[in-house]
């Protein structure tokens, strides 16, 4: 049996604002916006890879407890985007007022990583593979 990651799903108090953030900073494109669960909207986005990004409002009666945007935590810690110019990306995010959790770090063989805080307390890793 073969399995592949289908999507990453984020809960957001304002899914339209979150979707706009991913469009602005990562070039993601909205594929659809619809009610999947009663009382909740789900925006599905194309991130330029086979893995979609889904952003949903909380269904009625959901907890409003928020995650902590930090690395080295249990559970889903982060997800990552590839980049071909991590230094320029970090400069862009800093200029846009996005919190950099971990600045660019060389992880050997020419590969580099960095972590930023996205909307909804999400940790995002930027990965520049060795080139």
VOGU-3710 file (C-alpha; in Angstrom, 3 decimals, decimal comma):
1> xxxxxxxxxx> 0,000/0,000/0,000  1,324/3,460/-0,940  0,613/6,594/1,074  1,563/10,206/0,376  0,875/13,383/2,310  -2,284/14,892/0,834  -2,500/18,205/2,675  -1,578/20,285/5,710  -4,604/21,648/7,591  -4,637/24,798/9,724
11> xxxxxxxxxx> -7,439/26,135/11,922  -7,763/29,893/11,760  -10,033/32,476/13,325  -9,752/34,348/9,994  -9,084/31,885/7,157  -9,377/34,569/4,465  -6,634/36,677/6,100  -4,442/33,584/6,534  -4,968/32,587/2,898  -4,035/36,123/1,821
21> xxxxxxxxxx> -0,803/35,845/3,889  0,207/32,593/2,150  -0,605/34,159/-1,228  1,484/37,241/-0,446  4,516/35,471/1,010  4,571/32,086/-0,759  2,589/32,645/-3,938  -0,036/30,085/-2,893  -3,249/30,148/-4,934  -6,784/29,630/-3,669
31> xxxxxxxxxx> -8,335/26,605/-5,373  -11,652/26,624/-3,525  -13,513/28,055/-0,581  -16,464/26,072/0,711  -18,314/24,773/3,714  -16,988/21,289/4,427  -18,222/20,949/7,994  -21,437/22,732/9,046  -20,679/26,296/10,142  -17,024/26,162/9,020
41> xxxxxxxxxx> -15,371/27,427/5,837  -12,376/25,607/4,341  -10,051/27,330/1,882  -7,929/24,919/-0,186  -4,708/26,325/-1,607  -2,174/25,205/-4,202  1,322/25,652/-2,749  3,177/24,720/-5,923  3,653/21,121/-4,812  1,425/18,041/-4,652
51> xxxxxxxxxx> 0,653/18,863/-0,993  -2,295/21,232/-0,615  -2,758/23,711/2,228  -6,227/23,763/3,809  -7,205/26,633/6,111  -10,478/26,299/8,014  -12,452/28,371/10,442  -13,288/26,544/13,665  -16,668/24,815/13,683  -19,196/26,129/16,209
61> xxxxxxxxxx> -18,367/25,022/19,757  -14,634/24,576/19,068  -11,970/25,411/21,619  -10,284/28,778/21,168  -7,054/27,480/22,747  -4,057/28,509/20,658  -0,815/26,684/19,957  2,577/28,118/20,865  4,697/28,993/17,822  7,999/27,456/18,934
71> xxxxxxxxxx> 10,268/24,731/17,638  11,093/21,628/19,698  7,538/20,995/20,873  5,590/17,746/20,803  2,941/17,091/18,184  3,056/18,722/14,763  6,003/21,030/15,266  6,209/22,671/11,836  5,980/22,163/8,112  8,444/23,362/5,506
81> xxxxxxxxxx> 8,671/25,177/2,193  11,582/24,746/-0,217  13,308/27,906/-1,400  16,153/28,669/-3,752  17,198/31,876/-1,909  16,721/31,577/1,832  18,668/34,764/2,605  16,360/36,848/0,384  13,304/35,148/1,861  14,360/35,912/5,426
91> xxxxxxxxxx> 15,098/39,527/4,473  11,605/39,698/2,921  9,935/38,264/6,027  11,868/40,545/8,382  10,890/43,539/6,250  7,253/42,446/6,430  7,409/42,218/10,236  7,208/38,426/10,316  8,825/36,890/13,411  11,968/34,910/12,606
101> xxxxxxxxxx> 12,121/32,064/15,126  15,517/30,801/13,989  17,716/32,730/11,543  19,422/31,042/8,606  21,589/28,125/9,660  23,944/26,078/7,486  23,161/22,435/8,194  26,035/20,982/6,184  26,739/20,110/2,564  25,484/23,565/1,536
111> xxxxxxxxxx> 21,915/23,089/2,765  20,391/25,887/4,860  17,301/26,182/7,039  15,445/28,896/8,950  12,158/29,072/10,874  9,486/31,767/10,841  6,126/32,245/12,551  3,193/32,214/10,157  -0,361/33,252/10,945  -2,348/31,198/13,459
121> xxxxxxxxxx> 0,765/30,432/15,562  2,133/28,118/12,866  5,869/27,422/12,637  7,177/27,307/9,061  10,607/26,006/8,094  12,334/27,388/5,022  14,662/24,849/3,417  17,288/25,694/0,839  18,605/22,346/-0,368  22,282/21,980/-1,205
131> x> 22,790/23,261/-4,678
//
